Amino acid sequence: MEVTLSDLDPEIEQLVDGYLQPLDATGSASEGDEADPSAPQCVRLTYRLSYDHETESLESLIYYPARSNPETNQFARVPASVRRALPVITLNAGVPLQLRVGGSLRQYVEERDPKAAVAAFEVLRDAVGEAVAALSQDPAVTAAVDAVLAVGGTGKRLGDSPIAAVDVGFLAEDGSANALLRTLRAALRLDTAGHLALMNHGSTVTAVLSMAEAMLLADIPGAVVVADDFGDQLDAATAEHLASLIRNRSGQAWLSTRRPEVARAFEPGEVVRLVRHGGQRTYHQLPEVSDRKQLVAHRQLHTQLLPALTAPVVAVTEGPHDVAVLGMANRRYPPSKLPLSAYGVRLVAAGMGPDGGIDQVPQIADLAKQLGFRVIGVVDADKPSQQSAAQLDKVKQSCDVVIQLPEKTAIERAITAGVGLTQLAAASSVLTVFGLQDPLAAEATEQAVTNLCVTLHKKGLHEPFLDALYRELQPEPADTEESDEEQSEDAASVVHPPLLAAILDAIATVASSSYSGPTMIALEGVGRPDEDAE
């Protein structure tokens, strides 16, 4: 693993003199003889970890690659004095508020005032020693000890002369102050419950205090702060807050995280996403904004893509209603059928409210591709025209795979497709709860279904209608007694609106990076069932 360090302080440059190299125009070290001698200087450091199979041992070293030759096993090692001089700090969160040797709080106490720290710990040792001595002489204790020593003449056989309770004392481990400090645990009073041990306050409190300790010790101006799995045990607000503090106070901050709140503390161009596709590990970073369209697209990072930060695949829909409907159907899948999360898929809307639409899909899809996501587009089939064809072409160019709904089918039509009029009429009565007229109350016809779809779209009542429709679609429970196995089969036989199930199945099929089928999938329409059939 190699790093290139630039913008070095004069003291650091002096320490690494003889290993400095000029920077080229790309910001990398120039190894050619034609390098500009007036260019800024940098130094390269390499960390190497090797494993010897014969001795089953690991060897690690840090060296200057400019004066080393790994092929001949010749290395110019970096001295410890240089490594200590580099302002790099690793945040290692441990058990907080520990006064034992090695604890972060102990380290900070000793760094602030070593003499006062020694005096404070000596006071503890003396006070505990006096308390233990008094305890040893208490009649309740001495009587019990004498009783033990009297059994079978034990006290007479242990030493050169008989021993009694007066000869027995008590120590905390080896009696040292450090032994005493190892037994101490922090206790906090956060509310009316009084002082409780830190572990009893939950993992978030422990994580917050632990990270605060680490940041206190890392408060060195200009330092490079490194932390792994930052924010894993923190709540959302605290994770973002502490990440912001580190970013603003350090010379550089390198935080690996699985929490979108941590990434939200950084600018879009500062987020580097590490991915693995097809067995290859790569990294992705957003380029600098060069036009207004890119600026608009970058705004989608914090609102749309950050929640999908750790998902390998995003399915980009035209708007939030599509995400809400497909998300509800996905949640209703029984245990016998895997949800989209099992395929690593996160549903994402191309904008919120009126900002969505097929024109917005390429923007967020391009953004997702730049960050290393596998991108699936889920779009409506608009009325055939030159404009709709051009819009679809842009979506195809931006996505790995495009799933297109049947012709003249938006998400509202997808809910109702393939569902009987009787069931739709029963479910549409839920609209009256929201003070709206039921389009199917008078008569359940195809025109009434069209009116229902218009109402759902304008009023945004997709979820309550779909919830009511699911209740109508499920089979009636049988009155007869059933075995546990039969009941389990019934629970797994959830009935879904056919087109919604087809959309989810298509997304799951194309989610894998190994998928080699067509990149454009046009779903077929689903007809209304014949309700007169037996």
LOKOL-412718 format. One record per residue (C-alpha): x, y, z. Coordinates in pm, whole numbers, plus 32768, in hexadecimal, padded with zeros to 4 digits. Layout:
BEGIN
XYZ...
# end
This chain:
BEGIN
800080008000809D81477F8F804E82AF7FE980D683F57F6080F78512805C8111867A7FE580F987D7807F81F8876B81818269884782A183D888B48292842987D483BB839886A48309844C86FB81C5859387048284855085AF831F850B850C81CC861B85C6810D86AE84DF8009856084367FC4849F85647F41841585617DE1837586747D0D81FE866B7CD0818586567B6B805387047ADF7F6C85E67B477FD485FB7CB580A884C07CAA821A849A7CEE82EE84C97BB8840283C97B8D848384437A3E85C485077A0C850686177953843E86797A89842587EC7AD1851C88367BEB8446895B7C5E8310887F7C8B828888457DEB832D87267EA2828C85EA7F2B82F584A57FCE827083487F8F8249824580A281F280D8806E816E7FDD816A81B57E72811781287D4181C681B47BEC816381717A8A81D78279797981EB81CE782981B182F577608233831178128382819E7874838681FC79D483EC819B7B33838282927C48833B82357DB4830F830B7EDE82B582EB8047824483E480BF8141843281D1804683E581437EEB84BF82507E4885FA81A87ED28582803F7EEE85737F107E0D84787E0A7E8A84E17D157D79863E7CFA7E1085BB7D1A7F72866C7E687FA585A67F61807385EF80BE80F4852880A58235847481D182C7850382198424841B821F854F8474838D858883E083E6843582A583198471826F83C185C2829E85198528818C84E484278048857584B47F70844184757E7D83D985857DA682A185887C6182B386487C31816C87027AF0816887C97B04809489037A6280868A5A7A4E81F58AC57AA882A28C0F7BAD81A08C707CB4820B8D707D7E80CA8D517ECA80C78C9A7E8680D58B237D34817D8B487CF582B68A7A7C85837E8BA87DBD83128C697E97837F8B467DF284D58B367E0B85058CB27F7F84B98CAA7FBF85958B7A7F1986C58C187FD586B68D6480AC85828DAA810785E98F107F9F862F8F717F3984E08EDA803A84218FAA7FCA84D990E57E5A848E90A27E99831C90727F72830E91AE7E5383A792737D71829391F17E6C818592537E9A820F93B27D25823D93E97CD480DD93717DF2805294437D6880F3957E7C07807D95307C7A7F1894F17D4A7F1896317C1B7F8696F77B4D7E78964F7C517D6F96A67C3A7DCE98187AC27DD398287A467CCF992679567C37982D7A787BF197407B7C7B8798427A8C7A9298E47A4979EB97947BBC79DC973D7C16794798917B08783F985E7BA377DC97117D0477CC97A37C8976F698C87C0975DE97E97CF174B498227DFE759798AC7E2F764197587EBE777C97F47FCE76B498A5804B75FF976E806477219674818C77E296FF82B477D097EB81C8782E9903804F781D99287F937930986B7E4B79D698C37D617AD8982A7E507BEE98937F4B7B5E97997E537B6396757E197C98959E7D717CE094507DEF7D7F930E7D567DDD91C27E157CEC90E07F877D4191187F3B7E6F91F17FB77F7090F57EF680A5908C7EDD80198F297E377EDF8FAF7D357FB6905E7CF980888F277CBB7F528E557B8C7F038F2A7AED805B8F0679CD808A8E11792881D08DB577CA82128E3876E983248DAC75B783D88E2E74EC84348CFA7396844D8D9A72D9840D8EDD735082A38EE27493831C8F8175F082978F3F75EE81648E62771480A78DD3776F811F8C7777137FD18BD875B17FF28C63757781328B9B7588807E8A4D767C8070892C763A81CF88A676B0828089E377E681A689EE783181E8887E78048361889F78EE837B89CB79EA8292892A79F8836187EC7A0B84A688B57B3C841E896D7BE483B9882A7BA1850D878C7C2C85BF88BE7D768504889C7D76854587247D5186BE87497E998711869A7E91883485A07EBD87C184397EB5865084907E39854483A07D28848D845E7CD3832883FA7BB0825984807B1C810C841479A880B984297966821484B1780E8246854E77A380D88551771580ED86B276B2825C86B1755A82EB867A752383A885357544850C85B9767A84C4868B7725840B856E76F985348485775A862D8594789F857E85F378FA8544848678CC86B9844979AE870E856E7AC1862984EE7AA386B0838D7AB4881B83FB7BC787FB85007CBF871384547DAF874D83387D15862282877C0D852982F47BF383C7826D7AC2831C83007A4381CD828578D7819B82DD779780E1829276C482008318762E82F9821F762483FE833477A08400834377BA843681CC76BC855081EA77C1861982AA7898862A816E787386D4801E780585F27EFD795E85FE7E5E7A00858E7FA4794584427FB07A10831A7F2F794881DA7F0679FD808C7F1079527F797E49798A7E1A7DC878EC7DAD7C8179377C647BD57A4D7C157CCA7B037D5F7C8B7B327E687D967B1F7FD17D227AD181297DAB79EC823A7D2979E483AF7D68790984BE7CD479BB85AA7BE379C187207C13788587D27BA178B4886B7A49775188C779E375FC89137A76756C87BA7A2C767F87167AF8763E880C7C1274CD87B07C187524863F7C0F761E865D7D30750786DF7E0C746985867DEF758F84E67EA47528854C800373B2852A7FCB739E83ED7EF774E083247EDE7577833E8039746A825C80D374D981577FD27649818C802476978020807775AF7F7D7F78765E7EFE7E3E752C7F387D60743180527D3E72EB80417C80729781A47C10712681EC7BE1708183227B53700883A67CA26FB7836E7E116E6482D07DCA6F0F81B67D0C6FFC817B7E316EDC817E7F2A6E0B80837E646F257F957E0A6FAF7FB17F6B6E627F4C80026E3D7E287F166FA37DC07F626F5D7DC580D86E2B7CE980A86EF87BCF80116EDA7A9580E8700A79E381786FFB78E9805A705C79FD7F6471907AD87F8A71637C537F9C72357D457ECC73267D787FED73927C0D7FC674117C6E7E6B74BF7DA67EED73C07E917E4E734F7FE07ED8722980997E3A727782057DE8719883187D5E721284037C4C71AC853A7D0A709E858A7E026F3A85F87DB86F1C86BA7C6F709686AB7C3A708685407BC8703A84AD7A7470F283EF796771CA851F7915725E85127A7472B683A07A6B73F883CD799D747984D77A8C746884057BC574C882CB7B01760783757A85765183E57BE8761F82837C68770081F47B56781382EA7BB1780282687D15782080FD7CA576B880877CCA761C7F8F7BDD74F380557B5973A07FD07AF172AA80C57A577135808D7A8E7069817079A96F0C8196791C6EBC815677AF6E4882A977376D8182DC75F96E66828C74D06EFE83CA743E704B845973D5706D8500752A701F83C675F6711382FD7520722783FC756471D983F776D771EC827C76E17338827D762573CF8360773073568273784173EF814A778A753F81FB77717542824778E574CE80F9797175597F99796873FC7F0C792F72AE7FB778EE715F7F227952703D7FC5789E6ED57FA479106DCE7F41780D6D4E804B771F6C78815B77BC6CC280CF79166D3881B27A2D6D5D81357B936BE9816C7BD86B8B808C7AB36C8E7F8F7B286BD77F717C746A897F287BD16B007E547AAA6A8C7CEB7ABB69AA7D297BE968337CE47BDC67407E077BD7668D7D847D0B67CD7D8C7DD7682C7EE47D5266D47F6A7DAB66EE7EE37F0D68497F797F3D67F280CC7EA766F7810E7FBD682381688096683582B57FDD6701832C809667CB832181D9689B843B81456769850880E9676B84A87F78665B841A7E9D667B82A97E4A669982917CCC661C81287CCD64FD815B7DC063F0817F7CB7646B807F7BBD65AB7FB67B9366117FF77A296759802A796F6710819F795B66DE81A37AD4682F80F77AFD68CB82097A25682D830E7B0868B482517C356A16825D7BA769F783D47B6A698784077CD26AA583357D5C6BA083FC7C8D6B1A85567CE46ADB85167E556C04842F7E986B3483227F436BED81F97EB26C4A81567FFD6AF6815280A96A4D80D37F6D6B547FC47F386B397F5C80A469C17F38807F69EE7E7B7F386AD87D817FDD69CC7D3480DE68D57CF17FC569C67C167F026A177B258019695079DF8021684A79B2812D68C278D8825068247781825567357728837167B975C5838C68D9756D846F6A2B756383C06B7B74D6841F6C9F75BE846E6D397564831D6BF975C182616BDB7709831F6D44775982CA6D00771C81596BD4780481686CA6791682096DA878F580F46CA479107FDE6C7C7A8A7FE46BCD7B077EAB6C6A7C3B7E076BF07D1D7CF36C7E7C5C7BC86D377D7B7B1D6DDA7DF27C606E587C907C9C6EDC7C857B366F997DCD7B67703D7D537CA970967C057C0A71367CB67AE372057D967BC7727D7C687C8E72DA7BAF7B4D73B77CC27ABD74547D317C0975807C487BF676BA7CCB7B4C76D17B767AA275847BAE79F075BC7B867879745B7BA977EE73C47CCD772E74057E2977B772A87E9D775771827DDE77EB70257E4877806F237DAD78646DE57D2777CB6C927DA978326BB37CE4791E6A467CC678C2691F7CDF79AA68B07B867A2567647AFA79AD66937B1A7AE5657C7A447A52666279177A40664A78107B4D
# end
